[in-house]
């Protein structure tokens, strides 16, 4: 788990954003929200922004590192 969290942290620092689909494609990580929660507890300033997929009409959260 820690290795996955570090991958997410590094990705956020480098790219400033991540969403569930990106986490799955890049790292095979499906529990992004749980990792974001833990990173926040450890002091990272991460903001979640609700977005809508124009094609499907479904919503998702895109996380940004500040």
N, C-alpha and C positions, 0 to 999 in steps of 0.2 A: 504493500500500500504506500509506503513512504516513497518508493521509487516513482510511483505514478504521480504522487503529489508534487514531487520535485520536477517531473517533466512538465506538469501543468504550470507550476510556478515559473520555470525557465521560459516556457512558451509565452506566458503572459508578459513577462518582463521584455522579451524580445519583440513580440508582435502587438502588445498592448490590448489584445482581445482574444476571446475564445468562446465557442458555443459547443453544445453537445455534439453536433455533427462533426465539427472540426476535431474534437477530442476523440471521437470514434475513429475517424479517418487517420489521424496522425498517430495515435497511441493505442487504439483498441480499448479506450477507457469509456465505460458506460455510466458511471456514477459521478459525473462532473460536479453536480450540486453538492454532494457530500465532501468532495475534495475542496471546493470553494469555501464551504463552511469552515473546514479545518484551517485553511490558509488565512481566513479572516480572523479566526481565534488566535492565530500565531502572529497577528499584527499587520497582515497585508491589507491595504486599502483597495478593496475590489467592489465595484459598483455593477449591479445587474440591470440591464436595460431590456424591457419587454419589446419584442419585435414580432411582426406578422409575416409569414411566408406568403408572398403574393400569389404563388401558383396554387397552393393548397388551402389557404385561409387559416392554417393553424398557427399558433403562436409559440415562440420559444424565447429563451433568455440568452442574451449575449453579455458576457462578463468583460469588464474593462478594468485594467489595473491603473491606479492613479498614483 
